[in-house]
């Protein structure tokens, strides 16, 4: 990292909610490596729907916004960095408004996937002083070091020439700098500051999150990674995937293992199993030097039986595969996924035959999806016989190609797209055909919850499911079935999420 000299340590307050955020731990590590002081203001928001269940009354009752504002005002940071995804953007705006009301001189820098996807929408809000776009590892540190404190209570002049940033100048106009290329050598990044979140919620350390790569070779239309790649391709950087060196990943895991608290490892790479030349030596070393059970993502692109055997022998206890739809036409035309059904079944079989638990993801409500497509969903997922199914209503994330597809299909209006770009997301189906078909939606949710749990008895229960689906609110059965199934299969992640949900000891 090439950074200019700085004259004094800065105070930086990072703000986040919900789960642990790996990106923020990298930012904290980079800042601390330069001698700056970093604090995390964190709201677990257990009942927001992440990671367990959404209970709006309890979200409001337990909200920590006012305490985070107090912390920002009392600690007097040089910069506040707010990490935004679309579903927390409105909350971040409210928090920023509270800080501005009491300490208008503190610069508020908004970053994260939502900011990168729709920077013009974010820039409309007066409480936003700066935007950090794309990969922030270098840009945010440069921004922080270029902010020089002025007289007490007076807003500093913000740097206007740093790539990956948009900044208001002294006249209140936005200076829009281009993004720099992706960081190609991930081994130049510091060891992430995992204690940033562990000090807030100690049980988080039991399941260690790690990324051995950045990016994804695929371009699913509903995914933010596809949006990132388009943004970088616009500046001529067509890099889609970068992998860390094996030595660095193993060393990080050795450090966390030596602390004696980690029980499982989760590889958060978008696709962990895609690079055989890297995986073969890595898995050999992981088995010998780490030996902890781990979970990872895979893609149904012809995973070989011998590689899956290696994964199992190294400690892989569960793999998640995104199937998303039982309809090949929906996958191909709406999701930009080209895999054939037989690839999905082949991948599922080699995972199961190796003794690894199979978890699959299912998205409901793609544009143009028909009742026939949903029947194909049920057939495919029954035949896959996975150990776990995670079912989600389609979310139109801003900046993704799925928004365009939804508009063209007439299932998303321009007003809907505008609201989404400003962070107005719905947790339950409120758009497209699902809104008009609540009974069919509830039925599919219950069916997906039953398939792993009831196995061979599930088809015989369809008349009961049909009656249950006619009861408003019966979709709550799906998470209950998911929880019961997690207990049945000994799902490490479910137990971990329960501990995390109620394990906060130092918030905000």
N, C-alpha and C positions, 0 to 999 in steps of 0.2 A: 504494500500500500504506500503510495507516494503522497505525503501530506506536508503542507508548509509548517513552519515552526509556529508555536503558540507561546504566548507570554505568561499565561496563568491557567491554573486548572479551572474548568467550568463545572457548574452543577447542572445535571440533566435529570429531569423527571420523566420517566417513561410511563405511559398509561395504557392499560389493557384490561380486558374482561374475559370471562369464560375460561377456556383451557390454556394450558401452557403454550407459548408461542416461541418456536425455535428461532425465528428471525430476530426477535427482540433480544434473545440471549446472545446472539452474535453481535448485535449493535452494542450491547452493554460491554461485552468483552473488548471490542475495538476501542470504545471510549475509555475504559479503565486502563487498557494498555498504553494509552497516551497520557495517563495521569489524571483523568477527569473523575469526578464523583457522580455516581449513578444511583438513583433510587427507583423502585417500581411502585406505582400506585395501582393496585390490583383489586378488582371486584369479581369474585368467583361466579356470581350470578347463577347459582345452582339451578334455580327454577325457571331459567330463561328458555329451556329446551336443549341446552348444551351443558353437560353431557346427558342429563337424564330426562327430565320432563318439564313441560312448560306450564307454569301456574302464574298467570299475570298478577294476581293479587299478591303473591309472595315475592314476585320480582320487584314490585313497587315497595312492598313492606320492608324488604331487606336491602334496598338500593343504597349504595355507598357514595353516590354522587356528591353529596354535601361534604362528606368527610374527605373525599379526594380534593375538592376545591379548597378546603381548609388546609390540607397538606401542601398544596401548591402555593398558597398564599403565605403560609408560615415558613416554609423551607426556603422560599425565594430562589428558585432555580434560574439559571441563565436561559434555559430553553426547556419547553415541555414538548415531548414527542408523543403523539397519539397514534396508535396502531389501529387502522380502520379496515374492517371487512364490511360488506354491505349491510349485514344485519345489525351491526353495532354503530353504524354511522350516525343515526339520529341521537343515540345515547351520547356519543362523543361530542356532537354539536351542543347538546344541552350542558354537558360538563364544561366545554370550552366557554360557553356563554357565562356560566357561573364564575369561571376564573377571570374572564374579561371584566365582569362587573366589579370585581374587587381588586384586581391587579392587572389593569389594562396594558401595562408596560411589558409583561412577560410574553415573549414570542411563543406562539403556538404553531408547531409544525405537524401537519397531518401527513401520514404515510400509510402504506399498506395496499392491499390488492384493490380495494374500492377506489382509492385515490388514483392509482395507476390506470384503472379502467375508464374513469369518467372525470378527469381533472377539471374540465370546464365547469361541470356541475358543482364540484366541491369548491371551486374558486368563487362561486356566487355568494358565499357566506362571509359576513363581516368578521366573524370570530376566527377565521382562518388567516394566519399571517404568511404561512409558507406551505408548499407542497413538496414532498419528497417522492419522486416517481421511480418505478422499477426497483432494481437491486439497490438497497440503501447503504450497504456495508461501508463504502467509501464516501458516498455523497453526504450522508448525515454527519459523519465525523468532521468532514471539511466544513459543512455548514455551521456546526456547533463552534468550531475553533475560529471561525470568521466573525462570530457575533461578539462584539465588544460592548461590555456594559457601559452605559452612560451615567449621568447623574441619577441618584436614587429616585425611583418612581418615574423615570423617563424611559420610554421605549427605545431600545438601541436601533441603530441603522443596520438593516439586514443585508448580507452579501447578495449581490444580484448576478454573479458571474459563475456560479457553480453548476456544472452539468447535473442533470437529474433533479433540479429544483425549479419551482416557480415561486417567485417572491414578490410581495408588494413593495414598490419603491416608495420614496418619500412623498410622492404625489398620490399614492394609493392605487397606482396602475400596476398590473401584473407584468413582471418580466418572466418570459417563458423560455427557459433554457432547454436544449435538447438533452436526451439521455445519452450516456456513454455506453459502449458495448458491454456485454455480459463479462463478469469476472471469469476468465478462462481457467486460471489455476486456483482451484478451491483450496489447495494446501497452503496458500498464502494467508488464509483467514486464521484468526486466533482460535484457540479452544473456546467453545461457547461457554458463557457464564451461566451454567445450569443452576447455580445457587440463587439466581435472581428470582426464580419461581419456587424453588424448593424451600427457601426460607419463609415464604408465605404459606405454602401448603406442603408440609413435609411428606405426606403420602405420595406426592407426585414422583418422588425419587424411586419408588418401588417398581415403576414401569418406565424405563429410561427411553426417551424419544431421541432418535438420532437420524440424520440424513447422510447417506454415503454418496449422494449425487444431487444435482439440481436439474430440473427440466424434464421433458418427456418426449420420446420420439413420435408420439401420436398427437392427434389434433381433434379430440372430441369436442363437438360444437358447444356443449354445455359447460365446459371447463375453463377456469380462469387461466390455466397454463397456456391454452391456445391463444387467449387474448394477449398474454405477455409475448409470445413468440411473434405475433403480428406486429406488436409495438416495436420490437427490436429489429424485425425484418425491415421496417420502414427506414431504419438508419443503416441498413446494409449488413446487419449481423444476423445471419441465418442459423446460428448455433442453436441446436435444440436440446442437447443433452451434455452434461459435464459430470465427470466422476472424480471423486476424491481418491487419493492414493490409499492403498491398503494399510500402510504403516500408520498413517494418521488416524484412520478409523479404529484400528486395533488399539492404538495408544489411548485414544479417548475412552474406549470401553474399559481398558485396564484401569484407568484413573477412577472411573465411576464404580467399577467393581470393587476396587480396594477400599472404598468408603463403607462397604458392607451393608448397604441398605437396598440395593437394586435386586429385584426378583425376576423380572422379565425385561426384555428389550423389544422395542417397536421400531422397525425401520420404516420411516415415514416417506421414503422415496416414492415418487409417483408410480414408478414401475421398478421394483427391486431386482427382478429376475431377468433383465434384458441383456446383460453383458456377460456372456459365458467366460470369456477370457479373464475377466476380473473376478467373477464369482468362484471359479475353481480354486485358485490359490487362497482367496479370502475365506471361503468356507472351511478349508483345511486348517487355517490359522485360528479361525473363530472357535472351531471345535476344540483345538488343543489349548488355546490361551484364554478363552472367555467361558465357553461352555454353558452359558445361560440360555433358557428357553426364549425363543424369539418369534415375532409375528412380522409379516411383510405383505405388500401388495404384489399381485402378478397380473398379467394381461393374457387373455385367451388367444395366444398366437403360436400355439404348437410347442408347449413346454415339454421337454424331453423327460422320459422316465428316469434316466440316470441322474439328471440334474436334481429332480425332485427327491430322489433317494439321498443325494448329497445334502440337500437342505434338511431333510428329516434327521439324518445322522448328526448334523451340526447342531440340532436343537430346535428346528422350526416346528412349532406346535399347531399353528393355524396360519392359513393364507387367505387373503381376501381377493376375490376376482370380480371385477366389474362386468356383469352381464348386461344389466340395465333393461333389456327388453327381449322377450321371446320371439319377437317379430324381426326377421332379418331386414325387411324393408324399412321399418322404423329405425333400426340401428344404422342402416346404410344412408338413408335419405335425410333423416332428421338429426342423427347423432354423429354422423361422419365416422362410423365404425364399420370396418370392412370385413371383419371375421365371419366365417361361415359357421352354421350351427355345429357341424362336426368338430370344428376346432374347439368350440366351447366345451362340448362333451368330452373330447379327448383330454383337454387340460384338466377338467374336473376329475376324470377317472384316475389320471396318474397321481394327482394330489391325494385322493382318497386311498388309492392302493398303497401309497407310501406311509399311510397311517397318520397323515396330517389332516387336521380338521379343516373343512372347506366352508368359508363364509362367502356369500355372494351379495352383490348390491343390485337393487332393482329401482329404477326410476319410473314413476307412473305419471302419465299425462303429457306425453310429447305431442307437439302439433300433429294433427292428422291421425292420431291414434284412434282405432276403432274398437268396437266390442269384440270383433274377431281377433284383433291383436291381443286383447287382454285374455281371451281364451287360449291363445298361443303362449302367453306368459305363464298361465297356470300349468299347461302341459309341459313346457320346458322345465320349469322349476320343480315340478313333481318328479320328472325323469332325472334331473340333476341330483336330487336327493341330498341337498347340502346340509351341513350341520347348523348353519345359521343363515338367515336371509334378513338383510337390512333394506327396508323399503322406504323410499322417499318420494313425496310429490315433486314434480319438476319445479325447480327454482330458476327463473330467468335472471341469471346474474348479469349485471350491466357490462357491456363491452364484449360479451361473448357472441359467437355467431348464432346461438340459439335465439337470441333476441330478434335478429333479422328473420330467422325462419318463422318465429311466432307472429311477427308482423305480416309477413307474406301470406301466412296461412289464415290470417284474420282472427287468430285466437289471442292476439295481443294488440291493443290499440296504441297509437302514439302517446296518448295520455298515460297509459299503463307504463310504457317504456320510460317516459319522463319521470314518473313517480319512482320507478325502480332506480333510476340513475341518482335519485336524491335519497336513497336508502330506505324507501318504503316497501319492504318485503313482507309477505304474509307467510306465516308458518304452515298454515293449512291451505289447501287449494282454493284460490280466489280468482283464478284466471282460466280461460280456455274451457274445454269440455268437462273437466272434472267439476267445475262449479255447478254445471247443470245436471250432473249425474252423481249426486252424493251417495245414493244407495249402492251404485256399482263401485264407487270408490271405496266405501267402507267394507263392502264384501271382499274386494281384492286384498285390502289390508289384512283382514282377518284370515283369509286363505293363506296369504304369504306367512303370517305368523304361525299357522297350524302346520304347514308343510314339514318344516324340520322337526317340529315337536311331536306331531301325531304320526308322521310317516305313512304307513300303509293304511291307517284308519282315516286319514284326512279326506279322501274322495267320498267316503260314506257319510261324512259329516256335512256335506255341501247343503242339503236341505235345511239343516239347523243354522248354518252360516247365513243362508239366504234370509231366514227370518230375523236373525240377529242384526243383519245389516240394515234392516228397515227401522231400527231403533236409533234415533239421533243420538250421537255421542258414542255409539258402539265401537268407533275406531280406537277407543282407549284399550280395547281388548288386545290390539296388536302389540303395543309395548309391554303389556302384562304377559302375553305369551312369549315375547322375546326374553323377558326377565326370567320366566320359568324355564325356558329352554337353556338359558345361560347357566343356570344352576345345574340343570341336567347334564350338560356336556363339560362342566367344570371350566367355564370361560374365564380365564385369568383377567381379561380386560374388563369384564363386567364387575368383578370383585374390586378391581383397581378403581374403577369409576365411582363405585359406592364410597370407597375410602376418601377419594379426592373430593367428592361432593360435600362431605361433612368434615373435612380434615384441615380447613383453614385455621391457622393460629395467629397470623399477623396480617390483618387487612384493615384499611386499604394499603 
